[in-house]
Amino acid sequence: MMKLYVMPGACSLAPHIALHELELDHDIVTINLRKGEGQTPEHLARNPVGAVPVLETEDGRTITEVMAILLYLAQRKPEAGWIPADVIPLYERMSFVATELHKSFFPLFFGERIHSTPEAVAELGKAYKERLAPRWARVSEWLGGQDYLLGTFGPADIYLYVILTWWVRGIKESLDAYPNLVFFMKRMEARRGVLAALEHENLKPVMA
Ligand SMILES: N[C@@H](CCC(=O)N[C@@H](CS)C(=O)NCC(=O)O)C(=O)O
């Protein structure tokens, strides 16, 4: 059976949701990064940078990177139609979530690893929140009046959902300035696969 290594609430929630949405058999293994479990020899052998997610497949592949794992899972269930004939808009949106959104959270969550004074950490946080504003506007514009980023549900939506949970639950910021994103989050949290993965990670929906 496929094995996915996760830390509850982290970006690994995205492939976890995908496994449920695609109804693929899997085992979940929790890696507690706060207790240093990402840096054990066993985990470093899976992913030398010590991060989650990592997916181990039945035929011996080890796959890292949220985007790659999501695409691998989508390929495992082609009938779900998660990979459109024209992959460019899918890659554009996934890449945006990975590089413009996901990685902007490191300075917000771990500013004290970059600067040593509380003032500098606060200034960094403020700058990154401001930097995110046009990026939330960009995904909101992509959604427009659609239910999902590409019209129909797929991996880019799952990845965006997880990053937005960090904004709401982790940073305790509001999405009220972006009604499309509020509706999107509610729509996502009405999905069975999303709720199943949240429950497994002992998390509550953020829009409840
Ligand atoms: N580019 C990686 C980023 C993975 C990542 O940042 N994972 C975080 C959790 S959200 C992590 O494991 N951090 C632990 C660390 O970097 O030491 C991906 O897309 O999978």
The ligand as an SDF file (V2000), in Angstrom:
LIG
                    3D

 20 19  0  0  0  0  0  0  0  0999 V2000
    8.9630   22.2690   -1.5570 N   0  0  0  0  0  0  0  0  0  0  0  0
    8.4910   21.3220   -0.5900 C   0  0  0  0  0  0  0  0  0  0  0  0
    8.2490   22.0340    0.7050 C   0  0  0  0  0  0  0  0  0  0  0  0
    7.9070   21.0910    1.8110 C   0  0  0  0  0  0  0  0  0  0  0  0
    7.8410   21.8150    3.1430 C   0  0  0  0  0  0  0  0  0  0  0  0
    8.1160   23.0080    3.2690 O   0  0  0  0  0  0  0  0  0  0  0  0
    7.4510   21.0590    4.1520 N   0  0  0  0  0  0  0  0  0  0  0  0
    7.4120   21.5780    5.4870 C   0  0  0  0  0  0  0  0  0  0  0  0
    6.0560   21.3600    6.1180 C   0  0  0  0  0  0  0  0  0  0  0  0
    4.8260   22.3500    5.3080 S   0  0  0  0  0  0  0  0  0  0  0  0
    8.4450   20.8320    6.2970 C   0  0  0  0  0  0  0  0  0  0  0  0
    8.4870   19.6300    6.3100 O   0  0  0  0  0  0  0  0  0  0  0  0
    9.3320   21.5840    6.9590 N   0  0  0  0  0  0  0  0  0  0  0  0
   10.3190   21.0110    7.7840 C   0  0  0  0  0  0  0  0  0  0  0  0
   11.6510   21.5470    7.4780 C   0  0  0  0  0  0  0  0  0  0  0  0
   11.7910   22.2200    6.4440 O   0  0  0  0  0  0  0  0  0  0  0  0
   12.5620   21.2700    8.2510 O   0  0  0  0  0  0  0  0  0  0  0  0
    7.2320   20.6130   -1.0870 C   0  0  0  0  0  0  0  0  0  0  0  0
    6.5560   21.1490   -1.9680 O   0  0  0  0  0  0  0  0  0  0  0  0
    6.9280   19.5080   -0.6300 O   0  0  0  0  0  0  0  0  0  0  0  0
  1  2  1  0
  2  3  1  0
  2 18  1  0
  3  4  1  0
  4  5  1  0
  5  6  2  0
  5  7  1  0
  7  8  1  0
  8  9  1  0
  8 11  1  0
  9 10  1  0
 11 12  2  0
 11 13  1  0
 13 14  1  0
 14 15  1  0
 15 16  2  0
 15 17  1  0
 18 19  2  0
 18 20  1  0
M  END
$$$$
